[in-house]
Amino acid sequence: MSGTPGQSSFGVAPTPTTAKRPLLVWVILTFYLFSAAAWFVQSGTKLIGPPSGRLDAQGSAYTAFDYFESVGFIGLKLYAAIMLFRLRRIAVKLFLATLLLNLLATGHDLVSKGLPPPGGPVILLSLIIGLGILVLICLYAWRLERQRVLT
């Protein structure tokens, strides 16, 4: 057993993957894991539940595209969060892609369904908060990349 700094008690140098992760990286991963789990529970109850549960805020039935879009967003956000957790630089591009696609999808929904969105000001506020959180995560990932925390 060696007492040399930078080595474990077994004489093996720590790998870069064992580097201490920033707390916010853990928070972001946890947030997206819970979001994905909640989406699966919510979607499952919509599919199993009464037909009225399968309607959007305007009373229109969800289409296959709506489900595909949701799965795609959940998958992309979760993949980005996992890459951030693994401290990979690709996480910045993935979160930026998520932000861009989210802005496009939200803009399309607002244009096609009209303003104010179904649900009124509460939904509009939640859209703004959600996009704001995503912008902050993008900025945080970008900052980690600039600080060379991400490899």
C-alpha positions in Angstrom: 0.0 0.0 0.0 1.4 3.3 -1.1 0.9 6.6 0.7 1.8 8.6 -2.4 -0.6 11.5 -3.2 -2.7 10.8 -6.3 -2.7 7.1 -5.8 -5.3 4.9 -4.1 -4.4 2.6 -1.3 -3.8 -0.2 -3.8 -1.1 1.8 -5.7 -3.4 2.6 -8.8 -3.7 6.2 -9.9 -7.4 7.4 -10.0 -8.9 7.5 -13.4 -10.4 10.7 -14.9 -13.9 9.2 -14.6 -13.5 9.1 -10.8 -13.0 12.8 -10.7 -15.4 14.6 -8.4 -18.5 15.8 -10.3 -20.0 19.2 -9.6 -23.2 19.0 -7.5 -25.3 20.7 -10.3 -24.4 17.8 -12.6 -26.0 15.4 -10.1 -29.0 17.7 -9.8 -29.5 17.9 -13.5 -29.3 14.1 -14.0 -31.7 13.5 -11.2 -34.1 16.1 -12.6 -34.2 14.4 -16.0 -34.4 10.9 -14.6 -37.4 11.9 -12.5 -38.9 13.7 -15.5 -38.5 10.6 -17.7 -40.1 8.4 -15.1 -43.0 10.8 -14.6 -43.5 11.0 -18.3 -43.7 7.2 -18.6 -46.2 7.0 -15.7 -48.3 9.8 -17.2 -48.3 8.3 -20.6 -49.1 4.9 -19.3 -52.1 6.2 -17.4 -53.3 8.1 -20.5 -53.1 4.9 -22.6 -54.8 2.7 -19.9 -57.2 5.2 -18.6 -60.5 6.6 -20.1 -60.5 8.1 -23.6 -60.9 11.6 -22.1 -57.4 11.2 -20.6 -56.0 10.9 -24.2 -57.0 14.4 -25.2 -54.8 17.5 -25.3 -55.8 20.8 -23.8 -58.0 21.7 -26.8 -59.9 18.4 -26.7 -58.1 16.9 -29.7 -56.8 13.3 -29.5 -53.1 12.8 -29.2 -51.6 11.5 -32.4 -48.8 9.0 -33.0 -46.6 12.0 -33.8 -47.4 13.6 -30.4 -46.2 10.5 -28.6 -43.2 10.1 -31.0 -42.2 13.8 -30.4 -42.5 13.3 -26.6 -40.4 10.2 -26.6 -37.8 11.9 -28.8 -37.6 14.9 -26.4 -37.4 12.7 -23.3 -34.7 10.5 -24.9 -32.6 13.5 -26.1 -32.8 15.3 -22.8 -32.0 12.1 -20.8 -29.0 11.4 -23.2 -27.8 14.9 -22.8 -28.0 14.7 -19.0 -26.2 11.4 -19.0 -23.4 12.8 -21.1 -23.2 15.8 -18.8 -23.0 13.4 -15.9 -20.2 11.6 -17.6 -18.5 15.0 -18.1 -18.5 14.7 -21.9 -18.3 17.8 -24.1 -21.0 16.5 -26.4 -23.5 17.3 -23.7 -23.3 21.0 -24.6 -24.3 20.3 -28.2 -27.0 17.9 -27.1 -28.5 20.4 -24.7 -28.3 23.2 -27.4 -30.1 20.8 -29.9 -32.7 20.1 -27.2 -33.2 23.9 -26.7 -33.5 24.6 -30.5 -35.9 21.7 -31.1 -38.0 22.7 -28.0 -38.2 26.3 -29.3 -39.3 25.1 -32.7 -41.9 22.6 -31.3 -43.3 25.2 -28.9 -43.4 27.9 -31.6 -45.2 25.5 -33.9 -47.7 24.6 -31.2 -48.4 28.2 -30.4 -48.8 29.2 -34.0 -51.0 26.2 -34.9 -53.1 26.3 -31.8 -53.1 30.0 -31.3 -52.3 32.4 -28.5 -52.9 32.3 -25.6 -52.1 28.6 -25.4 -54.8 26.3 -24.1 -54.7 26.6 -20.3 -54.1 30.3 -20.5 -51.5 32.3 -18.6 -50.5 29.4 -16.3 -49.4 27.3 -19.3 -47.6 30.2 -20.8 -45.8 30.9 -17.6 -44.8 27.2 -17.3 -43.5 27.3 -20.9 -41.3 30.3 -20.1 -40.0 28.7 -16.9 -39.3 25.4 -18.6 -37.4 27.1 -21.5 -35.6 29.3 -18.9 -34.4 26.2 -17.0 -33.2 24.7 -20.3 -31.3 27.9 -21.2 -29.6 27.9 -17.8 -28.6 24.3 -18.2 -27.1 25.1 -21.6 -25.2 28.0 -20.2 -24.0 25.8 -17.3 -22.8 23.0 -19.6 -21.1 25.6 -21.8 -19.3 27.1 -18.8 -18.1 23.6 -17.7 -16.8 23.1 -21.2 -14.9 26.4 -21.1 -13.5 25.5 -17.7 -12.3 22.2 -19.3 -14.3 20.2 -16.8 -15.9 18.4 -19.8 -13.7 16.2 -21.9 
